Amino acid sequence: MLTCGARPAASYEQSPQFHDGRFHNPAGKSSLGFVGTLGVLWRLMVDKPKDATPPAPIPVQPLTRQALLDAPDDSLWRLGHSTLLMKLDGHFWLTDPVFSERASPMSFMGPKRFHAPPLDIAALPPLTGVIISHDHYDHLDHHAIRALAPNVEHFVTALGVGDRLMAWGVPAEKIQQLDWWQETGVQGLKVTATPAQHFSGRGLSDGNRTLWASWVIDSGSRRIFFSGDSGYFDGFARIGERYGPFDLTLIETGAYDADWADVHMQPEQSLQAHLDLRGTVMMPIHNGTFDLALHPWTEPFERITALAAERGVILAAPQMGERLDIGAPAPSGHWWRQASGTAAPEG
């Protein structure tokens, strides 16, 4: 049974984040301007390092529906980028589903996957819920939503994102849209939308027409934080004070750059966010699947690994498709070093 204090989709004007027809970050967001944007596009075209993508397909542990059904509770599998499958109290939950080959409005161009998903959508078990942080193409896949919808009981989204799902054919009764600090209960799981510092839009004219959010996922026995996308801000400390400590923090660590530092964190900031949240184990996400920035594809893993070691933070970085025990995560095997040819396999 779904119980929730979510505002109706038609009343965004009641949201403290909404004014002048758009959603806003409390601290605002810097703008590159036309010239700055052209400069970023030029860098993305001509300044890409040769190692921005893996030299070969990265290792992926294939999954089957039966393996997922047989897995114990408190299991998590990374399917790519920010797409995570969790099994909590016998129920399966999916975050930011992206299964298409490209994170792009076009099937023939745009960021292409480094790897295939560990399993096809058709092989997924029935899903109690899908949590969507925001509507960017690397977090919300139209084709995946259309394929998933018949197999999903509930979609939980930030304000406005649910409207997109309805436009794509998802029944309205399956959708709950939350503002920051609102929560919903689904099959004993409490899901709370919390602040993030980011932006939204899928075209040239719809910027910030939908909200972005981070998420607190509380099963009663496990508490998980899912960052979605965010720049570093004081909201992490407020979330930690209100909902921490967390057994596991799933925090974006990748696709960063000085030109967009207010909407994507550098690894040092990702680690600080984990500490602000009062996390026990940190899992870096938003990396290893798409080439979305100018850094080498392994850099986010290497930087966060070194930083976590310096600060004594427990880091979990499983292969795509590898089961993570949320209560007792295995140490990272540094699989990206093997994939990039910089280290021999560990044995």
C-alpha positions in Angstrom: 0.0 0.0 0.0 1.4 3.4 -1.0 0.9 6.3 1.5 2.4 9.6 0.8 2.2 13.4 1.3 3.3 14.2 -2.2 1.9 17.3 -3.9 -0.3 16.9 -7.0 1.7 17.3 -10.2 -0.4 20.4 -11.1 0.7 22.3 -8.0 4.4 22.8 -8.4 3.9 26.5 -7.5 3.5 25.3 -3.9 7.1 24.0 -3.9 9.7 26.3 -2.3 12.0 25.2 -5.1 9.6 26.5 -7.9 9.2 30.0 -9.1 9.1 31.9 -12.4 8.0 28.7 -14.0 11.1 26.7 -13.1 12.8 24.9 -10.3 15.9 26.4 -8.6 18.7 25.5 -6.3 18.6 27.5 -3.1 22.1 28.8 -3.7 21.6 29.4 -7.4 23.7 27.9 -10.2 26.4 29.6 -12.1 26.0 30.0 -15.9 28.7 29.6 -18.4 27.0 31.8 -20.9 27.0 31.3 -24.6 30.7 31.8 -25.1 31.6 29.6 -22.1 29.3 26.9 -23.4 30.9 27.0 -26.8 34.3 26.7 -25.0 33.2 23.6 -23.2 31.8 22.0 -26.4 35.1 22.8 -28.1 37.1 21.1 -25.3 34.9 18.1 -25.5 35.6 17.8 -29.2 39.3 18.4 -29.3 40.7 17.9 -25.8 39.6 14.4 -25.0 42.4 12.3 -23.5 43.1 9.0 -25.3 42.2 7.1 -22.2 38.8 8.8 -21.8 37.3 5.4 -22.8 38.5 1.9 -22.0 40.8 0.2 -24.5 38.5 -2.9 -24.5 35.1 -3.8 -23.0 35.2 -3.7 -19.2 34.5 -6.8 -17.2 30.9 -7.5 -16.4 29.5 -10.3 -14.3 26.4 -11.6 -16.1 23.2 -11.9 -14.1 20.2 -14.1 -14.4 16.7 -13.7 -13.0 17.1 -16.9 -10.9 20.4 -15.6 -9.4 18.6 -12.4 -8.3 15.7 -14.3 -6.9 18.0 -16.7 -5.0 20.1 -13.9 -3.6 19.7 -12.9 0.1 18.2 -9.6 1.3 20.4 -6.6 1.5 21.9 -7.3 -1.9 22.9 -4.7 -4.4 24.1 -5.0 -8.0 25.5 -2.2 -10.1 24.1 -2.4 -13.6 25.9 0.7 -14.9 26.5 4.4 -14.3 23.8 5.3 -11.7 21.6 2.2 -12.4 21.5 0.1 -9.3 19.3 -2.9 -8.4 18.7 -3.6 -4.7 16.9 -6.4 -2.9 15.5 -5.2 0.4 13.1 -7.3 2.5 12.3 -9.5 -0.5 11.5 -6.6 -2.8 13.5 -5.4 -5.8 14.2 -1.7 -6.3 15.9 0.0 -9.3 17.5 3.5 -9.5 17.9 5.7 -12.5 17.2 3.1 -15.2 19.4 3.4 -18.3 19.8 0.3 -20.5 20.1 1.9 -24.0 23.4 1.9 -25.9 23.7 5.7 -25.7 22.8 8.4 -23.1 21.4 10.6 -25.8 18.2 11.7 -27.5 19.6 10.1 -30.7 20.4 6.4 -31.2 23.2 7.1 -33.6 25.3 9.6 -31.7 26.1 10.7 -28.2 27.9 9.0 -25.3 28.1 5.3 -25.9 28.2 2.6 -23.2 31.5 1.0 -22.4 29.7 -2.2 -21.6 26.4 -4.0 -22.0 24.2 -4.2 -18.9 24.7 -7.4 -16.9 21.2 -8.5 -17.9 18.4 -7.5 -20.2 15.3 -5.7 -18.9 13.3 -8.8 -19.8 15.3 -10.8 -17.3 14.7 -8.6 -14.4 12.4 -9.9 -11.7 9.2 -8.0 -10.9 10.1 -4.6 -9.4 8.4 -3.2 -6.4 9.7 0.3 -7.3 11.9 2.4 -9.5 13.5 5.6 -8.0 14.4 8.4 -10.5 16.6 11.3 -9.4 16.2 13.6 -12.4 15.4 13.6 -16.1 18.9 13.8 -17.8 19.5 11.2 -20.5 22.2 9.4 -18.4 19.6 8.9 -15.6 16.3 8.5 -17.4 16.0 6.3 -20.5 12.7 6.5 -22.4 13.0 3.1 -24.0 13.9 1.5 -20.6 10.9 3.1 -18.9 8.5 1.9 -21.7 9.9 -1.6 -21.3 10.0 -1.6 -17.5 6.6 -0.2 -16.9 4.5 -3.4 -17.1 6.9 -5.0 -14.6 7.0 -2.1 -12.0 4.5 -1.5 -9.2 5.6 2.0 -8.3 7.7 4.8 -9.8 9.0 7.3 -7.2 10.3 10.5 -8.8 11.2 14.1 -8.1 8.4 16.6 -9.0 7.7 16.9 -12.7 9.6 13.8 -13.7 6.5 11.7 -13.1 4.7 13.9 -15.7 7.3 12.7 -18.3 6.6 9.1 -17.4 2.8 9.7 -17.8 3.5 11.2 -21.2 5.4 8.1 -22.1 2.4 5.9 -21.2 3.1 4.9 -17.6 -0.2 4.8 -15.7 -0.6 7.8 -13.3 -1.7 5.5 -10.5 1.8 3.9 -10.5 3.6 7.3 -10.0 4.4 9.3 -6.9 6.2 12.6 -7.4 7.9 14.1 -4.3 9.3 17.5 -3.4 12.4 17.7 -1.2 11.9 16.4 2.3 8.7 14.5 1.4 8.5 10.8 1.9 6.5 7.8 0.8 6.1 4.3 2.2 6.0 1.3 -0.2 5.8 -2.3 1.1 7.5 -1.3 4.4 10.3 0.7 2.7 10.5 4.4 3.4 11.8 6.6 0.5 12.5 10.3 1.1 13.4 12.9 -1.5 16.2 15.1 -0.3 17.9 18.1 -1.7 20.6 18.1 -4.4 22.4 20.9 -6.2 21.9 20.2 -9.9 19.6 21.0 -12.9 17.3 19.3 -15.3 16.0 19.2 -18.9 16.1 17.0 -22.0 15.9 19.7 -24.7 16.6 23.3 -25.6 13.5 24.8 -24.0 12.7 22.7 -20.9 15.5 23.6 -18.6 14.7 23.1 -14.9 11.0 22.4 -15.6 11.4 19.3 -13.5 13.0 18.9 -10.1 16.2 17.0 -9.2 16.7 15.1 -5.9 18.8 12.8 -3.9 17.2 10.0 -2.0 17.1 8.3 1.4 16.1 4.6 1.3 15.2 3.1 4.6 14.2 -0.5 5.0 14.2 -0.4 8.8 17.2 -2.6 9.0 19.3 -0.8 6.4 19.6 2.9 5.5 21.0 3.9 2.1 21.7 7.3 0.5 21.5 7.7 -3.3 22.9 11.0 -4.5 21.6 11.2 -8.0 23.7 14.1 -9.4 24.8 17.0 -7.3 27.5 19.6 -6.7 28.8 19.8 -3.2 26.7 21.9 -0.8 25.7 22.1 2.8 22.6 20.0 2.2 24.6 16.8 2.7 25.3 17.8 6.3 21.6 18.6 6.8 20.6 15.2 5.4 23.2 13.5 7.6 21.9 15.3 10.7 18.3 14.4 9.8 18.6 10.8 8.5 22.1 9.5 9.2 24.0 7.5 9.9 23.8 5.5 6.6 25.0 1.9 6.1 25.8 2.7 2.5 26.2 5.9 0.5 25.9 5.7 -3.3 27.6 9.0 -4.3 28.4 10.4 -7.8 32.1 10.3 -8.4 32.7 11.0 -12.1 32.0 13.2 -15.1 33.4 16.2 -13.2 35.2 19.3 -14.4 36.1 22.7 -13.1 33.7 24.2 -15.7 30.7 22.6 -14.0 31.9 22.2 -10.5 28.7 23.6 -9.0 26.6 20.7 -10.4 29.1 17.7 -10.2 31.5 17.0 -7.4 35.2 16.4 -7.6 36.3 13.2 -5.8 37.4 15.2 -2.8 34.0 16.6 -2.5 32.3 13.3 -3.0 34.3 11.9 -0.1 33.4 14.9 2.1 29.7 14.4 1.2 30.0 10.8 2.5 31.5 12.1 5.7 28.8 14.8 6.0 26.1 12.2 5.6 27.7 10.1 8.4 28.1 7.1 6.0 29.7 3.8 7.0 30.5 2.5 3.5 30.9 4.6 0.4 30.2 3.3 -3.2 31.2 5.7 -6.0 28.8 5.8 -8.9 28.2 7.9 -12.0 31.4 6.4 -13.6 32.6 3.4 -15.6 29.8 3.4 -18.2 29.7 6.6 -20.3 32.3 9.1 -21.4 30.8 12.4 -20.2 33.8 14.5 -19.3 37.5 15.2 -20.0 39.2 13.0 -17.4 40.6 9.5 -18.0 37.8 6.9 -17.4 39.7 5.3 -14.5 40.5 8.6 -12.8 37.4 8.8 -10.6 38.1 5.3 -9.2 41.8 6.0 -8.6 41.3 9.4 -7.0 38.5 8.2 -4.7 40.4 5.0 -3.7 43.4 7.1 -2.6 41.3 9.6 -0.8 39.3 7.0 1.0 42.5 5.3 2.1 43.9 8.6 3.5 40.7 9.2 5.5 40.1 5.7 6.6 36.8 5.4 4.7 35.5 2.0 3.7 35.1 2.0 -0.1 33.0 -0.5 -2.1 33.6 -0.5 -5.9 32.2 -3.8 -7.3 32.3 -4.8 -10.9 29.2 -4.3 -13.0 26.9 -7.2 -12.1 28.8 -8.2 -9.0 26.7 -8.7 -5.9 27.4 -6.4 -3.0 26.4 -7.4 0.5 25.1 -4.1 1.9 25.8 -5.2 5.5 29.3 -6.6 4.9 30.7 -5.4 1.5 33.8 -7.1 0.1 36.9 -5.0 -0.4 37.3 -3.5 -3.9 39.3 -5.6 -6.3 40.4 -2.6 -8.4 38.8 -4.2 -11.5 39.3 -1.0 -13.5 43.1 -1.5 -13.4 42.8 -4.9 -15.0 40.4 -3.5 -17.6 42.8 -0.7 -18.5 45.8 -2.9 -18.7 47.6 -1.2 -15.8 47.7 -4.1 -13.4 47.8 -7.9 -13.5 44.7 -9.7 -12.2 44.7 -10.2 -8.5 44.7 -13.8 -7.4 
